[in-house]
Structure formats: structure tokens, C-alpha cells
Amino acid sequence: MPKILCKGIMAAILLLSALSVAEDFQNAKVIDIAPYRKGNTPIIAPNNGYPVLISTDQNMMTITVALDEMSYSANFFQRRDFKSYTLIVGDSIPARLDGDKLVLEKPNGKEVKARLTRRARLEPKP
């Protein structure tokens, strides 16, 4: 009986620690948003014997946020529910660091991750 109780307690501790890691978002200030288009090789598809080029370009954006006296930049894919024009420079967004990735929380509560491309110390205000 004590082994089963210990396993139950350990499972509860692991669950609580996983939940605490998932909820460590902080309010980060959006410093900059730079949309761009990432060019890829087009796909050639046949159309009644004639080749048609299908674009595989991707809409991207570089987002820079201020978090804990540092600025962090990462390149994110623009998606249907996460576009550059929906974000406003100067507003806050829930963000956290996960190793070498910047994790942002979208308005619908889902997370998006991207590898960090730049870190910089913020200048202290006089």
C-alpha cells in the first residue's frame, strides 16, 4: 500500500511541476515587428500538358520583445490566427523563454515557438 501511495504522490508532483512550467508566461513589451516574405523554390505542376509554377513562399515576421531587462528577437511564421498586422508595437504579449526558443501566447491561448535570432541588453532609463 505505501508504494502505491508514493507513486500517486510522485505523479501528482510531476503533474503540478509540469503545470507550473507551462504557466510561467510574463508580460513582455513588443518592441518591433518586421514582416517579410521567405522565398522558396516553386513547385512545378502539370496543367493540361503545360507546366504551372506554384509558389511555396512563406509569410514570416521577426518579433522583438523586451523581457527582464533584455530584448529577444525570433522569426515566426505568419498564420491565419497570428499575423503581423494584428500585433501592435508598444503593447504587451505573454512570453517566456524555453531554452533557445521564444514562446509567445496568441490571443486564442495557444503557443507559438521560434528559435531566438538575437539577444541584447536594454539600455537602462536615466
C-alpha positions as CSV (number, residue, x, y, z in Angstrom):
1,M,0.0,0.0,0.0
2,P,2.7,2.6,0.8
3,K,4.4,2.0,-2.7
4,I,1.1,2.8,-4.4
5,L,0.7,6.0,-2.3
6,C,4.3,7.1,-3.1
7,K,3.7,6.6,-6.8
8,G,0.5,8.6,-6.6
9,I,2.2,11.4,-4.8
10,M,5.1,11.4,-7.2
11,A,2.7,11.5,-10.2
12,A,0.8,14.5,-8.6
13,I,4.1,16.3,-8.0
14,L,5.2,15.8,-11.6
15,L,1.8,17.0,-12.9
16,L,2.0,20.1,-10.7
17,S,5.6,20.9,-11.8
18,A,4.6,20.5,-15.5
19,L,1.6,22.9,-15.0
20,S,3.8,25.4,-13.3
21,V,6.3,25.3,-16.2
22,A,3.5,25.8,-18.7
23,E,2.2,28.9,-16.9
24,D,5.4,30.9,-16.4
25,F,4.5,33.4,-19.0
26,Q,5.4,37.0,-18.3
27,N,4.1,40.2,-19.9
28,A,6.7,41.2,-22.5
29,K,6.6,44.5,-24.3
30,V,6.5,44.3,-28.2
31,I,9.5,46.4,-29.3
32,D,9.4,45.7,-33.1
33,I,7.5,43.7,-35.7
34,A,9.1,43.3,-39.2
35,P,7.1,41.3,-41.7
36,Y,8.9,39.7,-44.7
37,R,8.4,37.0,-47.3
38,K,10.7,34.0,-47.2
39,G,11.3,32.9,-50.8
40,N,11.4,29.1,-51.5
41,T,11.8,27.1,-54.7
42,P,8.4,26.9,-56.5
43,I,6.8,23.6,-57.3
44,I,6.3,22.7,-61.0
45,A,2.9,21.1,-61.6
46,P,1.4,19.8,-64.9
47,N,-1.8,21.5,-66.1
48,N,-3.2,20.0,-69.3
49,G,0.3,19.4,-70.6
50,Y,1.6,22.9,-69.6
51,P,3.8,23.4,-66.6
52,V,2.4,25.7,-63.9
53,L,4.6,27.2,-61.1
54,I,3.1,27.0,-57.7
55,S,4.7,29.4,-55.1
56,T,6.0,28.0,-51.9
57,D,7.0,31.3,-50.4
58,Q,6.1,31.8,-46.8
59,N,5.0,35.0,-44.9
60,M,7.2,35.5,-41.9
61,M,7.7,38.1,-39.3
62,T,10.6,39.0,-36.9
63,I,9.2,39.9,-33.5
64,T,11.3,41.6,-30.9
65,V,10.1,41.7,-27.3
66,A,11.5,43.2,-24.1
67,L,11.6,40.7,-21.2
68,D,13.6,41.0,-17.9
69,E,16.0,43.9,-19.0
70,M,16.8,42.1,-22.3
71,S,15.4,42.2,-25.8
72,Y,14.8,38.9,-27.7
73,S,14.1,38.5,-31.4
74,A,12.8,35.5,-33.3
75,N,11.4,34.7,-36.7
76,F,7.8,33.4,-36.6
77,F,5.6,32.0,-39.4
78,Q,2.5,34.2,-40.1
79,R,-0.6,32.0,-39.7
80,R,-4.3,32.6,-40.1
81,D,-4.6,33.5,-36.4
82,F,-1.2,35.1,-36.0
83,K,-0.5,37.9,-38.4
84,S,2.0,40.8,-38.1
85,Y,-0.8,43.5,-38.6
86,T,-2.7,42.1,-35.5
87,L,0.2,42.9,-33.2
88,I,0.9,46.5,-32.0
89,V,4.4,47.8,-31.1
90,G,4.3,49.0,-27.5
91,D,1.6,46.5,-26.4
92,S,2.3,43.6,-24.1
93,I,2.2,40.0,-25.0
94,P,2.6,36.9,-22.8
95,A,6.0,35.5,-23.5
96,R,8.6,33.1,-22.0
97,L,11.9,31.6,-22.9
98,D,12.3,27.9,-23.4
99,G,16.0,27.2,-23.9
100,D,16.9,28.8,-27.2
101,K,13.3,29.4,-28.2
102,L,11.0,32.4,-27.6
103,V,7.4,31.2,-26.8
104,L,4.5,33.7,-27.3
105,E,0.9,33.2,-26.4
106,K,-1.5,34.0,-29.1
107,P,-4.9,35.8,-28.3
108,N,-6.6,32.4,-28.5
109,G,-4.4,31.0,-25.8
110,K,-2.3,28.7,-28.0
111,E,1.5,29.0,-28.0
112,V,3.9,29.7,-30.9
113,K,7.6,29.0,-30.7
114,A,10.6,30.2,-32.7
115,R,14.3,29.9,-32.3
116,L,16.0,33.1,-31.0
117,T,17.9,35.0,-33.6
118,R,19.1,37.9,-31.3
119,R,19.5,38.8,-27.7
120,A,20.5,42.3,-26.5
121,R,20.7,44.1,-23.2
122,L,18.2,47.0,-22.9
123,E,19.7,50.4,-22.0
124,P,18.7,51.5,-18.5
125,K,16.5,54.5,-18.5
126,P,18.1,57.6,-16.8
